[in-house]
Amino acid sequence: MQFLQDPKEINLGNLDNERREANRHFRKRKGNILKLMLINLKLTVRLKMSETYIRASVTLRRVTSLELI
């Protein structure tokens, strides 16, 4: 029965609820940010690997074309 409680206790209860809700919101947001960072990192690694593969294949073509001459 809230009307029998001290008003300060009611406010503390509301404050705790708000704090819990805010923490939940920011934990969820932080998780989403970390997921996006991980996806970005994976894409960056793939891009660097493909650039390395392209450079290696171009170098290999140059070397094989020089050997044929």
GIMOJO-V482489 format. One record per pair of residues at least 6 apart in sequence whose C-alpha atoms are under 6 Angstrom apart, sorted by the first residue. I is the first residue (numbers start at 1). GAP is how many residues later the second one is. Records with the same first field share a line. If there is no record, write none. Layout:
I = GAP / GAP
This chain:
none
